[in-house]
């Protein structure tokens, strides 16, 4: 096992914590994660991993600390929250007991952060954003529809000027039906 620990040190990884060593030393208590885990960040990317374990040649999520590869994101989350991974990080699965003062301080900091966000005016309103986007989409559709109408009218007037004769509204509506291909949809019932 000493050779494996030496190899891990050369790679910049922490040496494995053996069961005998873990029981002799005091471990840290379990703490909340300070960073978010970006599982989507590696989608579609290839990562070459050099290690001694045979499992690392497999596709999946690789844990540098434990030198293992797991198949999917749920297994990876289970692994990093699990007992073996925490043992490798020299942490116990016991949670530190919080005092009332700790809880009050945390609630006050959250309240203060929310107040600062409201003062900045950056409060996010989902329904307002959705209605704004719907309005923008509707305006785009209206502009496209108007542009199409103008092109059709311009084309109709170009044809009129080429023929040299005037076209009345009935002829225009017939031409529009032909252009749109709706002339064949008329009812045959009388």
N, CA, C and O of each residue as an XYZ file, in Angstrom:
760
protein
N       0.815     -1.196      0.000
C       0.000      0.000      0.000
C       0.861      1.263      0.000
O       0.385      2.315     -0.427
N       2.088      1.198      0.455
C       2.956      2.363      0.486
C       3.273      2.855     -0.914
O       3.360      4.063     -1.135
N       3.447      1.951     -1.858
C       3.722      2.343     -3.245
C       2.527      3.094     -3.830
O       2.698      4.086     -4.539
N       1.332      2.622     -3.532
C       0.128      3.283     -4.041
C      -0.011      4.675     -3.443
O      -0.384      5.613     -4.148
N       0.283      4.824     -2.152
C       0.220      6.135     -1.516
C       1.262      7.072     -2.113
O       0.995      8.257     -2.310
N       2.427      6.553     -2.397
C       3.489      7.356     -2.988
C       3.085      7.836     -4.390
O       3.345      8.980     -4.764
N       2.450      6.948     -5.149
C       1.994      7.303     -6.494
C       0.912      8.382     -6.422
O       0.896      9.304     -7.238
N       0.018      8.268     -5.454
C      -1.028      9.269     -5.284
C      -0.432     10.620     -4.916
O      -0.921     11.654     -5.372
N       0.623     10.628     -4.094
C       1.280     11.891     -3.722
C       1.921     12.538     -4.945
O       1.860     13.757     -5.106
N       2.536     11.729     -5.809
C       3.162     12.264     -7.027
C       2.121     12.891     -7.947
O       2.401     13.885     -8.618
N       0.943     12.325     -7.980
C      -0.123     12.856     -8.837
C      -0.807     14.066     -8.208
O      -1.649     14.703     -8.841
N      -0.457     14.378     -6.988
C      -1.059     15.521     -6.323
C      -2.326     15.173     -5.575
O      -3.061     16.070     -5.164
N      -2.603     13.882     -5.388
C      -3.789     13.453     -4.661
C      -3.434     13.161     -3.213
O      -2.272     12.942     -2.870
N      -4.449     13.161     -2.378
C      -4.230     12.815     -0.979
C      -4.005     11.311     -0.873
O      -4.611     10.537     -1.614
N      -3.146     10.902      0.037
C      -2.978      9.455      0.225
C      -4.246      8.849      0.804
O      -5.009      9.514      1.504
N      -4.452      7.586      0.501
C      -5.639      6.913      1.013
C      -5.568      6.816      2.531
O      -4.497      6.614      3.104
N      -6.701      6.960      3.161
C      -6.778      6.826      4.609
C      -7.149      5.382      4.897
O      -8.221      4.923      4.504
N      -6.289      4.682      5.564
C      -6.524      3.285      5.871
C      -7.364      3.170      7.130
O      -7.368      4.068      7.971
N      -8.063      2.077      7.251
C      -8.989      1.893      8.371
C      -8.271      2.005      9.716
O      -8.816      2.570     10.664
N      -7.057      1.472      9.800
C      -6.316      1.541     11.068
C      -5.943      2.983     11.404
O      -6.053      3.414     12.552
N      -5.497      3.727     10.378
C      -5.112      5.115     10.608
C      -6.330      5.973     10.932
O      -6.254      6.876     11.765
N      -7.436      5.693     10.283
C      -8.635      6.488     10.481
C      -9.162      6.367     11.901
O      -9.652      7.344     12.469
N      -9.066      5.179     12.475
C      -9.595      5.002     13.824
C      -8.696      5.657     14.862
O      -9.175      6.043     15.928
N      -7.400      5.791     14.575
C      -6.491      6.364     15.552
C      -6.578      7.887     15.596
O      -6.430      8.478     16.665
N      -6.815      8.533     14.452
C      -6.842      9.994     14.410
C      -8.254     10.525     14.528
O      -9.223      9.833     14.216
N      -8.360     11.765     14.984
C      -9.672     12.395     15.089
C     -10.089     12.905     13.712
O      -9.292     13.515     12.998
N     -11.308     12.658     13.358
C     -11.828     13.091     12.064
C     -12.638     14.366     12.218
O     -13.163     14.667     13.290
N     -12.728     15.108     11.124
C     -13.577     16.301     11.107
C     -15.037     15.870     11.108
O     -15.373     14.783     10.639
N     -15.888     16.717     11.631
C     -17.313     16.446     11.569
C     -17.828     16.819     10.183
O     -17.239     17.653      9.494
N     -18.903     16.211      9.793
C     -19.508     16.450      8.488
C     -19.996     17.894      8.406
O     -20.619     18.406      9.336
N     -19.702     18.546      7.274
C     -20.078     19.945      7.097
C     -20.839     20.111      5.795
O     -20.755     19.271      4.900
N     -21.569     21.186      5.702
C     -22.300     21.489      4.465
C     -21.305     21.841      3.374
O     -20.267     22.446      3.640
N     -21.627     21.462      2.150
C     -20.763     21.740      1.006
C     -20.822     23.228      0.694
O     -21.906     23.809      0.652
N     -19.677     23.845      0.475
C     -19.601     25.286      0.208
C     -19.760     25.610     -1.268
O     -20.036     26.758     -1.616
N     -19.593     24.636     -2.135
C     -19.664     24.865     -3.576
C     -20.745     23.970     -4.181
O     -21.155     22.973     -3.586
N     -21.186     24.344     -5.354
C     -22.176     23.527     -6.048
C     -21.454     22.542     -6.952
O     -20.336     22.793     -7.401
N     -22.100     21.435     -7.208
C     -21.529     20.411     -8.069
C     -22.146     20.595     -9.449
O     -23.364     20.513     -9.608
N     -21.305     20.843    -10.442
C     -21.771     21.096    -11.799
C     -21.703     19.801    -12.588
O     -20.679     19.503    -13.203
N     -22.787     19.022    -12.577
C     -22.817     17.758    -13.302
C     -23.008     17.978    -14.793
O     -22.555     17.163    -15.597
N     -23.671     19.067    -15.180
C     -23.919     19.323    -16.589
C     -22.696     19.901    -17.285
O     -22.633     19.896    -18.514
N     -21.735     20.393    -16.540
C     -20.567     21.043    -17.121
C     -19.696     20.118    -17.948
O     -18.989     20.583    -18.842
N     -19.726     18.843    -17.680
C     -18.868     17.903    -18.386
C     -19.612     17.123    -19.466
O     -19.045     16.207    -20.062
N     -20.862     17.469    -19.726
C     -21.642     16.752    -20.729
C     -21.027     16.993    -22.102
O     -20.768     18.135    -22.481
N     -20.794     15.916    -22.845
C     -20.256     16.014    -24.193
C     -18.754     16.209    -24.246
O     -18.202     16.403    -25.330
N     -18.083     16.165    -23.120
C     -16.635     16.354    -23.086
C     -15.955     15.046    -22.729
O     -16.544     14.185    -22.075
N     -14.729     14.905    -23.155
C     -13.947     13.710    -22.854
C     -12.830     14.103    -21.906
O     -12.183     15.134    -22.090
N     -12.607     13.293    -20.908
C     -11.553     13.552    -19.946
C     -10.684     12.309    -19.854
O     -11.181     11.221    -19.563
N      -9.402     12.463    -20.096
C      -8.481     11.340    -20.028
C      -7.955     11.261    -18.605
O      -7.454     12.247    -18.064
N      -8.068     10.093    -18.005
C      -7.657      9.904    -16.631
C      -6.609      8.801    -16.581
O      -6.833      7.703    -17.091
N      -5.490      9.085    -15.980
C      -4.441      8.093    -15.799
C      -4.494      7.615    -14.355
O      -4.332      8.404    -13.425
N      -4.715      6.349    -14.179
C      -4.716      5.818    -12.822
C      -4.419      4.335    -12.871
O      -4.370      3.722    -13.937
N      -4.222      3.779    -11.697
C      -3.875      2.368    -11.623
C      -5.102      1.470    -11.633
O      -4.984      0.274    -11.900
N      -6.270      2.016    -11.349
C      -7.449      1.161    -11.278
C      -7.974      0.852    -12.676
O      -7.883      1.681    -13.581
N      -8.512     -0.323    -12.837
C      -9.034     -0.743    -14.133
C     -10.357     -0.051    -14.442
O     -10.737      0.059    -15.608
N     -11.058      0.414    -13.419
C     -12.372      1.029    -13.621
C     -12.273      2.401    -14.263
O     -13.262      2.881    -14.816
N     -11.105      3.059    -14.209
C     -11.005      4.423    -14.732
C     -11.063      4.469    -16.250
O     -11.316      5.535    -16.813
N     -10.840      3.357    -16.930
C     -10.943      3.333    -18.379
C     -12.375      3.343    -18.849
O     -12.630      3.479    -20.046
N     -13.310      3.204    -17.943
C     -14.731      3.161    -18.259
C     -15.284      4.588    -18.336
O     -14.764      5.488    -17.677
N     -16.325      4.797    -19.129
C     -16.958      6.119    -19.152
C     -17.766      6.334    -17.882
O     -18.270      5.382    -17.287
N     -17.882      7.565    -17.481
C     -18.671      7.890    -16.302
C     -18.061      9.042    -15.541
O     -17.292      9.828    -16.096
N     -18.399      9.143    -14.281
C     -17.913     10.204    -13.411
C     -16.757      9.663    -12.584
O     -16.873      8.625    -11.933
N     -15.642     10.381    -12.619
C     -14.433      9.925    -11.947
C     -14.218     10.716    -10.671
O     -14.300     11.944    -10.677
N     -13.945     10.022     -9.580
C     -13.632     10.647     -8.297
C     -12.135     10.556     -8.094
O     -11.594      9.461     -7.947
N     -11.459     11.695     -8.084
C     -10.004     11.716     -7.924
C      -9.590     11.277     -6.522
O      -8.546     10.648     -6.349
N     -10.390     11.600     -5.545
C     -10.049     11.293     -4.158
C     -10.027      9.786     -3.933
O      -9.096      9.257     -3.325
N     -11.046      9.103     -4.419
C     -11.182      7.669     -4.182
C     -10.638      6.829     -5.335
O     -10.507      5.612     -5.202
N     -10.321      7.459     -6.459
C      -9.787      6.779     -7.634
C     -10.759      5.723     -8.154
O     -10.376      4.584     -8.419
N     -12.030      6.125     -8.295
C     -13.032      5.216     -8.848
C     -13.850      5.951     -9.903
O     -13.872      7.181     -9.941
N     -14.512      5.197    -10.746
C     -15.413      5.742    -11.759
C     -16.791      5.149    -11.520
O     -16.943      3.939    -11.355
N     -17.797      6.022    -11.503
C     -19.177      5.558    -11.361
C     -19.917      5.873    -12.661
O     -19.527      6.775    -13.402
N     -20.963      5.139    -12.924
C     -21.619      5.175    -14.236
C     -22.495      6.398    -14.495
O     -22.518      6.900    -15.619
N     -23.208      6.886    -13.497
C     -24.142      7.982    -13.764
C     -24.076      9.039    -12.668
O     -23.403      8.860    -11.653
N     -24.789     10.146    -12.890
C     -24.719     11.282    -11.975
C     -25.312     10.957    -10.605
O     -24.803     11.424     -9.586
N     -26.369     10.173    -10.573
C     -26.963      9.821     -9.271
C     -26.006      8.976     -8.441
O     -25.890      9.165     -7.231
N     -25.327      8.051     -9.090
C     -24.346      7.234     -8.368
C     -23.193      8.097     -7.882
O     -22.663      7.886     -6.791
N     -22.806      9.074     -8.702
C     -21.719      9.968     -8.306
C     -22.110     10.783     -7.074
O     -21.321     10.924     -6.140
N     -23.331     11.318     -7.080
C     -23.793     12.080     -5.914
C     -23.878     11.191     -4.684
O     -23.503     11.601     -3.585
N     -24.374      9.969     -4.873
C     -24.417      9.029     -3.748
C     -23.012      8.754     -3.235
O     -22.794      8.659     -2.027
N     -22.060      8.628     -4.154
C     -20.683      8.334     -3.749
C     -20.076      9.492     -2.959
O     -19.513      9.275     -1.886
N     -20.182     10.728     -3.478
C     -19.520     11.844     -2.784
C     -20.195     12.188     -1.460
O     -19.587     12.824     -0.598
N     -21.445     11.771     -1.297
C     -22.120     11.976     -0.011
C     -21.996     10.753      0.891
O     -22.470     10.766      2.027
N     -21.363      9.704      0.391
C     -21.310      8.448      1.122
C     -20.167      8.341      2.112
O     -19.283      9.194      2.185
N     -20.224      7.260      2.869
C     -19.288      7.022      3.962
C     -17.852      6.822      3.477
O     -16.924      7.371      4.072
N     -17.651      6.048      2.409
C     -16.289      5.771      1.947
C     -15.596      7.036      1.452
O     -14.422      7.248      1.758
N     -16.279      7.864      0.708
C     -15.685      9.102      0.204
C     -15.359     10.039      1.370
O     -14.292     10.652      1.401
N     -16.272     10.145      2.312
C     -16.031     11.014      3.465
C     -14.862     10.491      4.304
O     -14.099     11.274      4.871
N     -14.727      9.171      4.378
C     -13.604      8.582      5.111
C     -12.290      8.945      4.427
O     -11.302      9.237      5.101
N     -12.269      8.930      3.084
C     -11.062      9.306      2.349
C     -10.687     10.765      2.583
O      -9.509     11.120      2.537
N     -11.677     11.604      2.833
C     -11.431     13.010      3.132
C     -11.172     13.242      4.615
O     -11.044     14.384      5.056
N     -11.095     12.165      5.378
C     -10.862     12.187      6.823
C     -11.979     12.932      7.550
O     -11.733     13.772      8.415
N     -13.190     12.605      7.178
C     -14.363     13.169      7.846
C     -15.218     12.032      8.362
O     -15.281     10.960      7.759
N     -15.862     12.271      9.459
C     -16.800     11.288      9.968
C     -18.186     11.624      9.429
O     -18.387     12.698      8.862
N     -19.120     10.734      9.597
C     -20.481     10.981      9.128
C     -21.333     11.640     10.208
O     -22.540     11.807     10.036
N     -20.708     12.010     11.312
C     -21.430     12.691     12.374
C     -21.519     14.174     12.060
O     -20.553     14.790     11.610
N     -22.677     14.726     12.302
C     -22.926     16.133     12.015
C     -22.688     16.929     13.286
O     -23.072     16.508     14.377
N     -22.054     18.077     13.136
C     -21.795     18.934     14.287
C     -23.107     19.479     14.820
O     -23.974     19.895     14.051
N     -23.249     19.476     16.119
C     -24.456     20.008     16.739
C     -24.397     21.526     16.700
O     -23.408     22.127     17.119
N     -25.445     22.135     16.203
C     -25.515     23.590     16.107
C     -26.178     24.141     17.362
O     -27.113     23.549     17.900
N     -25.694     25.246     17.800
C     -26.294     25.900     18.952
C     -27.382     26.858     18.479
O     -27.490     27.155     17.290
N     -28.172     27.325     19.408
C     -29.234     28.267     19.091
C     -28.632     29.550     18.528
O     -29.207     30.152     17.621
N     -27.503     29.970     19.042
C     -26.850     31.185     18.559
C     -26.404     31.023     17.110
O     -26.494     31.970     16.330
N     -25.919     29.820     16.734
C     -25.511     29.557     15.354
C     -26.708     29.658     14.405
O     -26.608     30.238     13.324
N     -27.831     29.089     14.823
C     -29.036     29.118     13.993
C     -29.539     30.549     13.831
O     -29.911     30.954     12.730
N     -29.552     31.318     14.920
C     -30.000     32.715     14.860
C     -29.086     33.526     13.957
O     -29.564     34.345     13.173
N     -27.786     33.313     14.055
C     -26.838     34.042     13.206
C     -27.047     33.705     11.728
O     -26.988     34.591     10.876
N     -27.288     32.446     11.426
C     -27.524     32.036     10.041
C     -28.805     32.655      9.494
O     -28.824     33.143      8.363
N     -29.880     32.639     10.289
C     -31.138     33.239      9.858
C     -30.986     34.749      9.629
O     -31.548     35.292      8.678
N     -30.233     35.417     10.494
C     -30.019     36.849     10.315
C     -29.207     37.139      9.061
O     -29.487     38.105      8.351
N     -28.211     36.318      8.783
C     -27.405     36.543      7.580
C     -28.247     36.316      6.322
O     -28.098     37.047      5.342
N     -29.124     35.317      6.339
C     -30.004     35.078      5.196
C     -30.998     36.219      5.017
O     -31.266     36.648      3.895
N     -31.541     36.706      6.123
C     -32.484     37.821      6.080
C     -31.802     39.075      5.534
O     -32.381     39.797      4.723
N     -30.576     39.330      5.978
C     -29.818     40.486      5.511
C     -29.490     40.371      4.025
O     -29.547     41.365      3.302
N     -29.150     39.182      3.566
C     -28.865     38.965      2.139
C     -30.108     39.218      1.306
O     -30.022     39.813      0.232
N     -31.266     38.774      1.785
C     -32.520     38.995      1.060
C     -32.850     40.483      1.018
O     -33.299     40.990     -0.010
N     -32.634     41.176      2.113
C     -32.910     42.613      2.173
C     -32.011     43.376      1.195
O     -32.471     44.293      0.514
N     -30.708     42.992      1.124
C     -29.789     43.630      0.181
C     -30.228     43.396     -1.261
O     -30.121     44.284     -2.106
N     -30.714     42.212     -1.523
C     -31.170     41.885     -2.880
C     -32.391     42.719     -3.247
O     -32.500     43.187     -4.380
N     -33.297     42.907     -2.316
C     -34.483     43.716     -2.580
C     -34.118     45.178     -2.759
O     -34.715     45.868     -3.585
N     -33.148     45.660     -1.997
C     -32.714     47.047     -2.120
C     -32.085     47.290     -3.482
O     -32.215     48.378     -4.043
N     -31.411     46.295     -4.012
C     -30.775     46.425     -5.321
C     -31.804     46.363     -6.440
O     -31.504     46.713     -7.581
N     -33.008     45.922     -6.122
C     -34.066     45.861     -7.124
C     -33.900     44.708     -8.086
O     -34.472     44.715     -9.176
N     -33.136     43.736     -7.700
C     -32.883     42.621     -8.611
C     -33.703     41.389     -8.238
O     -33.311     40.261     -8.535
N     -34.828     41.608     -7.593
C     -35.671     40.466     -7.243
C     -36.273     39.886     -8.514
O     -36.802     40.621     -9.347
N     -36.197     38.631     -8.657
C     -36.618     37.945     -9.874
C     -38.077     37.542     -9.747
O     -38.464     36.859     -8.799
N     -38.883     37.970    -10.710
C     -40.293     37.625    -10.737
C     -40.536     36.762    -11.970
O     -40.506     37.261    -13.095
N     -40.770     35.492    -11.765
C     -40.906     34.538    -12.855
C     -42.056     34.886    -13.781
O     -41.884     34.912    -15.000
N     -43.230     35.155    -13.218
C     -44.415     35.425    -14.026
C     -44.247     36.706    -14.854
O     -44.704     36.779    -15.995
N     -43.599     37.694    -14.277
C     -43.349     38.932    -15.011
C     -42.399     38.680    -16.185
O     -42.614     39.207    -17.276
N     -41.369     37.894    -15.973
C     -40.422     37.580    -17.033
C     -41.095     36.786    -18.154
O     -40.833     37.026    -19.333
N     -41.964     35.839    -17.782
C     -42.669     35.038    -18.785
C     -43.586     35.931    -19.619
O     -43.623     35.805    -20.843
N     -44.324     36.829    -18.970
C     -45.228     37.704    -19.722
C     -44.447     38.652    -20.631
O     -44.898     38.940    -21.740
N     -43.289     39.144    -20.189
C     -42.454     39.991    -21.048
C     -41.992     39.224    -22.272
O     -42.040     39.742    -23.388
N     -41.545     37.991    -22.068
C     -41.069     37.180    -23.188
C     -42.204     36.866    -24.153
O     -42.000     36.878    -25.367
N     -43.394     36.586    -23.637
C     -44.535     36.327    -24.505
C     -44.892     37.562    -25.322
O     -45.245     37.450    -26.496
N     -44.803     38.726    -24.713
C     -45.089     39.961    -25.420
C     -44.051     40.190    -26.517
O     -44.410     40.596    -27.623
N     -42.791     39.941    -26.238
C     -41.731     40.089    -27.245
C     -41.961     39.125    -28.399
O     -41.830     39.506    -29.562
N     -42.306     37.874    -28.085
C     -42.580     36.888    -29.134
C     -43.767     37.300    -29.999
O     -43.733     37.153    -31.221
N     -44.803     37.810    -29.369
C     -45.987     38.239    -30.112
C     -45.644     39.411    -31.033
O     -46.107     39.454    -32.172
N     -44.839     40.359    -30.553
C     -44.427     41.490    -31.390
C     -43.603     41.004    -32.585
O     -43.759     41.521    -33.691
N     -42.732     40.021    -32.375
C     -41.941     39.463    -33.481
C     -42.854     38.824    -34.526
O     -42.664     39.017    -35.727
N     -43.849     38.060    -34.060
C     -44.788     37.427    -34.987
C     -45.557     38.476    -35.787
O     -45.766     38.316    -36.990
N     -45.978     39.554    -35.113
C     -46.704     40.613    -35.795
C     -45.829     41.286    -36.854
O     -46.295     41.560    -37.960
N     -44.556     41.554    -36.519
C     -43.649     42.175    -37.486
C     -43.426     41.269    -38.689
O     -43.425     41.737    -39.828
N     -43.234     39.953    -38.438
C     -43.050     39.014    -39.551
C     -44.301     38.956    -40.428
O     -44.211     38.932    -41.656
N     -45.459     38.933    -39.785
C     -46.714     38.863    -40.515
C     -46.892     40.123    -41.379
O     -47.307     40.039    -42.535
N     -46.576     41.275    -40.808
C     -46.687     42.534    -41.543
C     -45.692     42.574    -42.702
O     -46.025     43.054    -43.786
N     -44.483     42.078    -42.484
C     -43.476     42.054    -43.550
C     -43.931     41.140    -44.688
O     -43.767     41.479    -45.860
N     -44.499     39.986    -44.347
C     -45.011     39.075    -45.376
C     -46.139     39.735    -46.172
O     -46.203     39.619    -47.396
N     -47.022     40.425    -45.457
C     -48.140     41.097    -46.119
C     -47.629     42.157    -47.083
O     -48.132     42.275    -48.201
N     -46.628     42.931    -46.658
C     -46.058     43.963    -47.526
C     -45.406     43.349    -48.761
O     -45.566     43.861    -49.869
N     -44.674     42.255    -48.573
C     -44.030     41.598    -49.721
C     -45.070     41.113    -50.720
O     -44.898     41.268    -51.929
N     -46.142     40.529    -50.215
C     -47.199     40.030    -51.105
C     -47.859     41.169    -51.868
O     -48.115     41.059    -53.067
N     -48.134     42.266    -51.161
C     -48.739     43.415    -51.830
C     -47.783     43.993    -52.871
O     -48.200     44.352    -53.972
N     -46.514     44.082    -52.520
C     -45.524     44.601    -53.471
C     -45.460     43.705    -54.697
O     -45.368     44.189    -55.825
N     -45.509     42.406    -54.475
C     -45.475     41.463    -55.590
C     -46.726     41.608    -56.447
O     -46.653     41.551    -57.674
N     -47.860     41.792    -55.805
C     -49.116     41.969    -56.537
C     -49.065     43.237    -57.380
O     -49.463     43.217    -58.545
N     -48.584     44.335    -56.813
C     -48.518     45.592    -57.557
C     -47.480     45.528    -58.673
O     -47.650     46.162    -59.715
N     -46.402     44.764    -58.463
C     -45.422     44.582    -59.539
C     -46.060     43.846    -60.706
O     -45.852     44.202    -61.866
N     -46.834     42.821    -60.392
C     -47.515     42.079    -61.445
C     -48.527     42.975    -62.151
O     -48.705     42.884    -63.366
N     -49.189     43.841    -61.383
C     -50.176     44.753    -61.967
C     -49.498     45.721    -62.921
O     -49.998     45.979    -64.016
N     -48.367     46.250    -62.506
C     -47.679     47.218    -63.359
C     -47.103     46.551    -64.603
O     -46.985     47.199    -65.643
N     -46.745     45.285    -64.521
C     -46.231     44.571    -65.678
C     -47.345     44.338    -66.691
O     -47.144     44.497    -67.895
N     -48.510     43.964    -66.197
C     -49.639     43.704    -67.090
C     -50.204     44.995    -67.668
O     -50.745     44.997    -68.774
N     -50.083     46.075    -66.937
C     -50.570     47.360    -67.419
C     -52.052     47.560    -67.222
O     -52.608     48.528    -67.741
N     -52.701     46.701    -66.509
C     -54.131     46.872    -66.270
C     -54.391     46.889    -64.774
O     -53.612     46.330    -64.002
N     -55.472     47.521    -64.360
C     -55.770     47.625    -62.941
C     -56.453     46.350    -62.445
O     -57.120     45.637    -63.195
N     -56.261     46.099    -61.168
C     -56.819     44.896    -60.556
C     -57.766     45.342    -59.458
O     -57.405     46.170    -58.622
N     -58.978     44.798    -59.455
C     -59.922     45.159    -58.405
C     -59.741     44.223    -57.205
O     -58.896     43.328    -57.234
N     -60.532     44.434    -56.158
C     -60.361     43.684    -54.904
C     -60.646     42.208    -55.068
O     -59.975     41.394    -54.433
N     -61.614     41.819    -55.894
C     -61.914     40.401    -56.107
C     -60.726     39.688    -56.734
O     -60.370     38.579    -56.335
N     -60.112     40.341    -57.726
C     -58.930     39.745    -58.357
C     -57.785     39.627    -57.357
O     -57.050     38.640    -57.360
N     -57.636     40.635    -56.504
C     -56.573     40.610    -55.495
C     -56.789     39.467    -54.519
O     -55.842     38.757    -54.179
N     -58.032     39.277    -54.059
C     -58.289     38.189    -53.108
C     -58.085     36.839    -53.780
O     -57.610     35.903    -53.137
N     -58.439     36.712    -55.085
C     -58.197     35.456    -55.785
C     -56.707     35.187    -55.922
O     -56.254     34.053    -55.768
N     -55.946     36.243    -56.213
C     -54.492     36.081    -56.336
C     -53.883     35.675    -54.990
O     -52.987     34.833    -54.929
N     -54.381     36.285    -53.923
C     -53.877     35.944    -52.586
C     -54.175     34.491    -52.264
O     -53.329     33.791    -51.708
N     -55.387     34.026    -52.613
C     -55.742     32.625    -52.369
C     -54.840     31.692    -53.165
O     -54.434     30.644    -52.664
N     -54.530     32.061    -54.381
C     -53.644     31.228    -55.189
C     -52.238     31.204    -54.613
O     -51.596     30.155    -54.566
N     -51.760     32.369    -54.173
C     -50.414     32.436    -53.602
C     -50.324     31.615    -52.323
O     -49.326     30.936    -52.083
N     -51.354     31.678    -51.515
C     -51.357     30.943    -50.255
C     -51.727     29.483    -50.450
O     -51.491     28.663    -49.563
N     -52.297     29.151    -51.583
C     -52.690     27.777    -51.830
C     -53.985     27.395    -51.156
O     -54.246     26.213    -50.934
N     -54.811     28.391    -50.822
C     -56.067     28.106    -50.128
C     -57.251     28.095    -51.075
O     -58.383     27.911    -50.626
N     -57.034     28.285    -52.367
C     -58.140     28.323    -53.326
C     -58.842     26.975    -53.392
O     -60.044     26.924    -53.655
N     -58.131     25.895    -53.161
C     -58.727     24.562    -53.263
C     -59.483     24.165    -52.002
O     -60.075     23.086    -51.967
N     -59.483     25.006    -50.960
C     -60.145     24.649    -49.714
C     -61.593     25.118    -49.654
O     -62.246     24.956    -48.623
N     -62.097     25.687    -50.718
C     -63.471     26.218    -50.686
C     -64.468     25.079    -50.646
O     -64.203     23.982    -51.138
N     -65.598     25.350    -50.064
C     -66.652     24.358    -49.908
C     -67.309     24.051    -51.251
O     -67.467     24.936    -52.093
N     -67.683     22.808    -51.439
C     -68.369     22.403    -52.665
C     -69.888     22.409    -52.472
O     -70.635     22.228    -53.433
N     -70.347     22.620    -51.228
C     -71.782     22.647    -50.935
C     -72.366     23.986    -51.354
O     -71.729     25.034    -51.236
N     -73.606     23.919    -51.851
C     -74.288     25.166    -52.245
C     -75.611     25.284    -51.598
O     -76.319     26.267    -51.816
